[in-house]
Amino acid sequence: MARDVFEVFNDLIQLDRDAIVAYDRAIEACEHAHTKERLASFRDDHARHVVDLTAHVTSLGGVAAQTRDLKGKLIEGFTAITSQGDQSALLAMRGNEELTNRQYQAALDESLTTEARAIIERNYADEQRHLAWIKDALSRKVWEQAA
């Protein structure tokens, strides 16, 4: 059964809100300025996603999600517990971004208007970029280069 645009967008709003908090925890755990800066820019992308998704829901007369869900609190806790420096923070965020990428990809399988699809595609491109950078940073062991 197809989900309506409000349900799809509200799920993504919650996902992006969860990502913001997870990025905050990962940034706190990082020791190197370059890693912190990149993660902060990704967190800012998630904040922009919340604004864009919320604006679309509101423009259609819907009510946008304002809170995080239990899954988000678990993600935050996992990120905080496992993040003890750049390497572990990046590992935690790789898992979080893999989840985010799957959710955005699944949203594109829904029946959406051209405008809604464009918003999701734009945000999904950001998510793909985040994940690619994190995977690359892990493979290059950026925490060793910065030392």
Accessible surface in RSA format (square Angstrom, percent):
REM  Atomic radii and reference values for relative SASA: ProtOr
REM  Chains: A
REM  Algorithm: Lee & Richards
REM  Probe-radius: 1.40
REM  Slices: 20
REM RES _ NUM      All-atoms   Total-Side   Main-Chain    Non-polar    All polar
REM                ABS   REL    ABS   REL    ABS   REL    ABS   REL    ABS   REL
RES MET A   1   234.89 121.6 152.91 101.2  81.98 195.2 131.37 111.7 103.53 137.2
RES ALA A   2    70.80  65.1  43.17  66.6  27.63  62.9  48.67  68.5  22.14  58.6
RES ARG A   3    71.08  29.8  63.90  32.6   7.19  17.1  36.66  50.1  34.42  20.9
RES ASP A   4    85.18  59.7  72.55  72.2  12.64  29.9  41.06  96.6  44.13  44.0
RES VAL A   5    31.51  20.7  27.57  25.0   3.94   9.5  27.57  24.0   3.94  10.7
RES PHE A   6    67.15  33.6  67.15  41.6   0.00   0.0  67.15  40.7   0.00   0.0
RES GLU A   7    83.83  48.1  77.46  58.6   6.38  15.2  29.79  57.6  54.04  44.1
RES VAL A   8     0.07   0.0   0.02   0.0   0.05   0.1   0.02   0.0   0.05   0.1
RES PHE A   9     0.00   0.0   0.00   0.0   0.00   0.0   0.00   0.0   0.00   0.0
RES ASN A  10    30.13  20.8  30.09  29.1   0.04   0.1  13.09  31.5  17.04  16.5
RES ASP A  11    51.94  36.4  47.32  47.1   4.63  10.9  11.81  27.8  40.14  40.0
RES LEU A  12     4.08   2.3   4.08   2.9   0.00   0.0   4.08   2.9   0.00   0.0
RES ILE A  13     0.00   0.0   0.00   0.0   0.00   0.0   0.00   0.0   0.00   0.0
RES GLN A  14    38.05  21.3  38.05  27.8   0.00   0.0   2.71   5.8  35.35  26.8
RES LEU A  15     3.77   2.1   2.94   2.1   0.83   2.1   3.01   2.1   0.77   2.1
RES ASP A  16     0.00   0.0   0.00   0.0   0.00   0.0   0.00   0.0   0.00   0.0
RES ARG A  17    56.37  23.7  54.77  27.9   1.60   3.8   7.56  10.3  48.81  29.6
RES ASP A  18     1.17   0.8   1.17   1.2   0.00   0.0   1.07   2.5   0.10   0.1
RES ALA A  19     6.63   6.1   3.53   5.4   3.11   7.1   6.34   8.9   0.29   0.8
RES ILE A  20    38.58  22.0  38.58  28.7   0.00   0.0  38.58  27.8   0.00   0.0
RES VAL A  21    25.47  16.8  25.47  23.1   0.00   0.0  25.47  22.1   0.00   0.0
RES ALA A  22     0.02   0.0   0.02   0.0   0.00   0.0   0.02   0.0   0.00   0.0
RES TYR A  23     0.20   0.1   0.20   0.1   0.00   0.0   0.20   0.1   0.00   0.0
RES ASP A  24    42.58  29.8  40.56  40.4   2.02   4.8   9.28  21.8  33.30  33.2
RES ARG A  25    66.90  28.1  63.45  32.3   3.44   8.2  11.04  15.1  55.86  33.9
RES ALA A  26     0.00   0.0   0.00   0.0   0.00   0.0   0.00   0.0   0.00   0.0
RES ILE A  27    25.62  14.6  25.62  19.1   0.00   0.0  25.62  18.4   0.00   0.0
RES GLU A  28   121.03  69.5  90.59  68.5  30.44  72.5  48.93  94.6  72.10  58.9
RES ALA A  29    20.41  18.8   4.37   6.8  16.04  36.5  14.49  20.4   5.92  15.7
RES CYS A  30     4.97   3.8   0.00   0.0   4.97  11.7   0.00   0.0   4.97   5.4
RES GLU A  31   132.36  76.0  99.08  75.0  33.28  79.2  38.39  74.3  93.97  76.7
RES HIS A  32    34.01  18.6  31.56  21.9   2.45   6.3  23.70  24.4  10.31  12.0
RES ALA A  33    66.91  61.5  56.21  86.7  10.70  24.3  58.59  82.5   8.32  22.0
RES HIS A  34    97.51  53.3  93.31  64.9   4.20  10.7  69.30  71.4  28.21  32.8
RES THR A  35     2.40   1.7   2.40   2.4   0.00   0.0   0.00   0.0   2.40   3.6
RES LYS A  36    72.34  35.3  71.75  44.0   0.59   1.4  30.30  27.3  42.04  44.8
RES GLU A  37   111.26  63.9 101.96  77.1   9.30  22.1  44.70  86.5  66.55  54.3
RES ARG A  38    72.06  30.3  71.98  36.7   0.08   0.2  19.70  26.9  52.36  31.7
RES LEU A  39     0.00   0.0   0.00   0.0   0.00   0.0   0.00   0.0   0.00   0.0
RES ALA A  40    24.51  22.5  24.51  37.8   0.00   0.0  24.51  34.5   0.00   0.0
RES SER A  41    47.55  40.2  42.82  57.1   4.73  10.9  42.35  90.2   5.20   7.3
RES PHE A  42     0.21   0.1   0.21   0.1   0.00   0.0   0.21   0.1   0.00   0.0
RES ARG A  43    62.09  26.1  62.09  31.7   0.00   0.0   8.37  11.4  53.72  32.6
RES ASP A  44    80.15  56.1  74.71  74.4   5.44  12.9  27.51  64.7  52.65  52.5
RES ASP A  45    19.48  13.6  19.30  19.2   0.18   0.4   0.18   0.4  19.30  19.2
RES HIS A  46     0.00   0.0   0.00   0.0   0.00   0.0   0.00   0.0   0.00   0.0
RES ALA A  47    41.38  38.0  39.15  60.4   2.23   5.1  40.31  56.8   1.07   2.8
RES ARG A  48    90.77  38.1  85.49  43.6   5.29  12.6  60.75  83.0  30.02  18.2
RES HIS A  49     0.00   0.0   0.00   0.0   0.00   0.0   0.00   0.0   0.00   0.0
RES VAL A  50    14.58   9.6  14.58  13.2   0.00   0.0  14.58  12.7   0.00   0.0
RES VAL A  51    98.17  64.6  93.65  84.8   4.52  10.9  97.05  84.3   1.12   3.0
RES ASP A  52    37.59  26.3  32.69  32.5   4.90  11.6   7.87  18.5  29.72  29.6
RES LEU A  53     0.00   0.0   0.00   0.0   0.00   0.0   0.00   0.0   0.00   0.0
RES THR A  54    33.37  23.7  33.37  33.8   0.00   0.0  33.14  44.5   0.23   0.3
RES ALA A  55    58.98  54.2  47.30  73.0  11.68  26.6  55.14  77.6   3.84  10.2
RES HIS A  56     9.29   5.1   4.85   3.4   4.44  11.3   6.61   6.8   2.67   3.1
RES VAL A  57     0.27   0.2   0.25   0.2   0.02   0.1   0.27   0.2   0.00   0.0
RES THR A  58    83.57  59.4  74.08  75.1   9.49  22.6  64.52  86.7  19.06  28.8
RES SER A  59    84.79  71.7  42.93  57.3  41.86  96.4  49.55 105.5  35.25  49.4
RES LEU A  60    87.07  48.5  58.32  41.7  28.75  72.3  63.95  44.9  23.12  62.2
RES GLY A  61    68.80  84.8   0.00   N/A  68.80  84.8  35.42  97.2  33.39  74.8
RES GLY A  62    17.13  21.1   0.00   N/A  17.13  21.1   7.89  21.7   9.23  20.7
RES VAL A  63   129.04  84.9 113.89 103.1  15.15  36.5 116.84 101.5  12.20  33.1
RES ALA A  64     6.26   5.8   1.15   1.8   5.11  11.6   1.27   1.8   4.99  13.2
RES ALA A  65    19.93  18.3   8.44  13.0  11.50  26.2  19.92  28.1   0.01   0.0
RES GLN A  66   119.16  66.6  96.20  70.3  22.96  54.7  48.72 103.7  70.44  53.4
RES THR A  67    94.74  67.4  90.03  91.3   4.71  11.2  71.86  96.5  22.88  34.6
RES ARG A  68    55.12  23.1  41.21  21.0  13.92  33.1  20.41  27.9  34.71  21.0
RES ASP A  69    44.47  31.2  37.58  37.4   6.90  16.3  28.15  66.3  16.32  16.3
RES LEU A  70   129.34  72.0 120.54  86.2   8.80  22.1 122.25  85.9   7.08  19.1
RES LYS A  71    81.19  39.6  77.04  47.3   4.14   9.9  54.87  49.4  26.31  28.0
RES GLY A  72     0.00   0.0   0.00   N/A   0.00   0.0   0.00   0.0   0.00   0.0
RES LYS A  73   119.72  58.4 109.62  67.3  10.10  24.1  58.25  52.4  61.48  65.5
RES LEU A  74   116.98  65.1 110.50  79.1   6.48  16.3 112.86  79.3   4.11  11.1
RES ILE A  75    22.99  13.1  20.61  15.4   2.38   5.7  22.93  16.5   0.06   0.2
RES GLU A  76    36.60  21.0  36.60  27.7   0.00   0.0   7.57  14.6  29.03  23.7
RES GLY A  77    27.06  33.4   0.00   N/A  27.06  33.4  26.99  74.1   0.07   0.2
RES PHE A  78   110.44  55.3 104.02  64.4   6.42  16.7 108.16  65.6   2.28   6.5
RES THR A  79     0.00   0.0   0.00   0.0   0.00   0.0   0.00   0.0   0.00   0.0
RES ALA A  80    43.56  40.1  28.94  44.7  14.63  33.3  31.98  45.0  11.59  30.7
RES ILE A  81   134.54  76.6 119.81  89.3  14.73  35.5 126.16  90.9   8.37  22.7
RES THR A  82    47.48  33.8  36.50  37.0  10.98  26.2  42.61  57.2   4.87   7.4
RES SER A  83     6.96   5.9   0.40   0.5   6.56  15.1   0.40   0.8   6.56   9.2
RES GLN A  84   141.18  78.9 110.48  80.7  30.71  73.1  52.91 112.6  88.28  67.0
RES GLY A  85     9.09  11.2   0.00   N/A   9.09  11.2   7.14  19.6   1.95   4.4
RES ASP A  86     3.52   2.5   0.29   0.3   3.23   7.6   0.28   0.7   3.24   3.2
RES GLN A  87    84.82  47.4  83.29  60.9   1.52   3.6  12.68  27.0  72.14  54.7
RES SER A  88    27.69  23.4  25.38  33.9   2.30   5.3  25.80  54.9   1.88   2.6
RES ALA A  89     0.00   0.0   0.00   0.0   0.00   0.0   0.00   0.0   0.00   0.0
RES LEU A  90     0.00   0.0   0.00   0.0   0.00   0.0   0.00   0.0   0.00   0.0
RES LEU A  91    74.06  41.2  66.29  47.4   7.77  19.5  66.61  46.8   7.45  20.1
RES ALA A  92     3.38   3.1   0.04   0.1   3.35   7.6   2.65   3.7   0.73   1.9
RES MET A  93     0.46   0.2   0.46   0.3   0.00   0.0   0.46   0.4   0.00   0.0
RES ARG A  94    84.74  35.6  84.74  43.2   0.00   0.0   4.19   5.7  80.55  48.8
RES GLY A  95    33.85  41.7   0.00   N/A  33.85  41.7  27.28  74.9   6.57  14.7
RES ASN A  96    14.07   9.7  12.54  12.1   1.54   3.7   6.04  14.5   8.03   7.8
RES GLU A  97     1.53   0.9   1.44   1.1   0.10   0.2   0.69   1.3   0.85   0.7
RES GLU A  98    57.11  32.8  55.10  41.7   2.00   4.8  15.05  29.1  42.06  34.3
RES LEU A  99    40.05  22.3  40.05  28.6   0.00   0.0  40.05  28.1   0.00   0.0
RES THR A 100     2.97   2.1   2.97   3.0   0.00   0.0   0.00   0.0   2.97   4.5
RES ASN A 101    14.41   9.9  14.07  13.6   0.34   0.8  11.57  27.9   2.83   2.7
RES ARG A 102   139.50  58.6 134.62  68.6   4.88  11.6  68.09  93.1  71.40  43.3
RES GLN A 103    62.53  35.0  58.94  43.1   3.59   8.5   1.27   2.7  61.26  46.5
RES TYR A 104     0.00   0.0   0.00   0.0   0.00   0.0   0.00   0.0   0.00   0.0
RES GLN A 105   100.04  55.9  99.34  72.6   0.70   1.7  19.09  40.6  80.95  61.4
RES ALA A 106    52.43  48.2  47.29  73.0   5.14  11.7  49.94  70.3   2.49   6.6
RES ALA A 107     2.93   2.7   1.85   2.9   1.08   2.5   2.26   3.2   0.67   1.8
RES LEU A 108    35.19  19.6  26.97  19.3   8.22  20.7  26.97  18.9   8.22  22.1
RES ASP A 109   125.45  87.9  88.79  88.4  36.67  86.7  32.63  76.8  92.82  92.6
RES GLU A 110    32.65  18.7  28.72  21.7   3.93   9.3   3.72   7.2  28.93  23.6
RES SER A 111    94.07  79.5  68.90  92.0  25.17  58.0  38.20  81.3  55.87  78.3
RES LEU A 112    28.80  16.0   0.01   0.0  28.79  72.4   6.33   4.4  22.47  60.5
RES THR A 113    88.42  62.9  77.52  78.6  10.89  26.0  85.14 114.4   3.27   4.9
RES THR A 114   123.09  87.5 112.78 114.3  10.31  24.6  79.20 106.4  43.89  66.3
RES GLU A 115   111.25  63.9 103.21  78.1   8.04  19.1  40.58  78.5  70.66  57.7
RES ALA A 116     0.01   0.0   0.01   0.0   0.00   0.0   0.01   0.0   0.00   0.0
RES ARG A 117    72.05  30.3  72.05  36.7   0.00   0.0  31.67  43.3  40.38  24.5
RES ALA A 118    44.46  40.9  39.42  60.8   5.04  11.5  41.71  58.7   2.75   7.3
RES ILE A 119    14.68   8.4  14.68  10.9   0.00   0.0  14.68  10.6   0.00   0.0
RES ILE A 120     0.00   0.0   0.00   0.0   0.00   0.0   0.00   0.0   0.00   0.0
RES GLU A 121    87.15  50.0  80.99  61.3   6.16  14.7  26.42  51.1  60.74  49.6
RES ARG A 122   119.61  50.2 111.17  56.7   8.45  20.1  62.72  85.7  56.89  34.5
RES ASN A 123     0.00   0.0   0.00   0.0   0.00   0.0   0.00   0.0   0.00   0.0
RES TYR A 124    31.87  14.9  31.87  18.1   0.00   0.0  18.74  14.1  13.14  16.2
RES ALA A 125    54.85  50.4  48.10  74.2   6.75  15.4  49.50  69.7   5.35  14.2
RES ASP A 126    15.82  11.1  15.79  15.7   0.03   0.1   0.00   0.0  15.82  15.8
RES GLU A 127     0.00   0.0   0.00   0.0   0.00   0.0   0.00   0.0   0.00   0.0
RES GLN A 128    87.03  48.7  80.65  58.9   6.38  15.2  27.53  58.6  59.49  45.1
RES ARG A 129   104.36  43.8  97.57  49.7   6.80  16.2  66.26  90.6  38.11  23.1
RES HIS A 130     0.00   0.0   0.00   0.0   0.00   0.0   0.00   0.0   0.00   0.0
RES LEU A 131    22.41  12.5  22.41  16.0   0.00   0.0  22.41  15.7   0.00   0.0
RES ALA A 132    61.50  56.5  50.09  77.3  11.41  25.9  56.75  79.9   4.75  12.6
RES TRP A 133    26.47  10.6  21.18  10.3   5.28  12.4  21.86  11.7   4.60   7.5
RES ILE A 134     0.00   0.0   0.00   0.0   0.00   0.0   0.00   0.0   0.00   0.0
RES LYS A 135    98.90  48.2  93.31  57.3   5.59  13.3  48.62  43.8  50.29  53.6
RES ASP A 136    63.57  44.5  58.49  58.2   5.08  12.0  23.13  54.4  40.44  40.3
RES ALA A 137     0.00   0.0   0.00   0.0   0.00   0.0   0.00   0.0   0.00   0.0
RES LEU A 138    20.31  11.3  13.21   9.4   7.10  17.9  13.48   9.5   6.83  18.4
RES SER A 139    87.51  74.0  51.60  68.9  35.91  82.7  52.94 112.7  34.57  48.4
RES ARG A 140   100.93  42.4  86.88  44.3  14.06  33.5  56.47  77.2  44.46  26.9
RES LYS A 141   101.51  49.5 101.48  62.3   0.04   0.1  47.38  42.7  54.13  57.7
RES VAL A 142    10.29   6.8   8.59   7.8   1.70   4.1   8.59   7.5   1.70   4.6
RES TRP A 143    38.55  15.5  34.88  16.9   3.67   8.6  28.22  15.0  10.32  16.7
RES GLU A 144   104.32  59.9  87.07  65.9  17.25  41.1  35.74  69.1  68.58  56.0
RES GLN A 145   114.13  63.8  79.91  58.4  34.21  81.5  49.55 105.5  64.58  49.0
RES ALA A 146    54.82  50.4  18.01  27.8  36.81  83.7  29.93  42.2  24.89  65.9
RES ALA A 147   111.14 102.2  46.05  71.1  65.09 148.1  78.95 111.2  32.19  85.3
END  Absolute sums over single chains surface
CHAIN  1 A     7314.2       6118.7       1195.5       4192.7       3121.5
END  Absolute sums over all chains
TOTAL          7314.2       6118.7       1195.5       4192.7       3121.5
